[in-house]
Amino acid sequence: MQDYIFEIQLKVRDYECDIQGIVNNAIYQSYLEHARHEYLQSKNISFKELTNNGILLMVSRIEMDFKKSLTSGDTFSVKLRIERQGLKLVFFEDIFRVSDQALCLKAKVEVIAQINGKLTRGEIFDTLNL
């Protein structure tokens, strides 16, 4: 069992599904991003405020392993944990369908930081107390 530090529940909307009736693969990235932003907000960190202060948190790499499909109306949870790995902050995010707790997606999202246009060594992640 993972040591998740944050969880958010969402619901699949009809327009997120493709002609096969399942969530389009690109939509999962939006779910993951939404969870990361909500996590920051839960820590009283404003993504907009960081940007206004010249601090850009940017995805440098995403790995997604699709396990089971979500369909219209499914309620699901995105659970995450984080690790600091060198210059990067790595989000491990898993999506579970609520009705049967089926693992639908496993993702690894690597985030880097720029401050005033310069790539950092990641020290900003320590100061944010994530």
Buried (B, 14 or more C-beta within 10 A) or exposed (E): EEEBEBBBEBEBEEEBBEEEEBBEEEBBBEBBBEBBBBBBEEEEBEBEEBEEEEBBBEBEEBEBEBEEBBBBEBEBBBBBBBEEEEBBBBBBBBBBBEEEEBEBBBBBBBBBBBBEEEEBEBEBBEEBEB
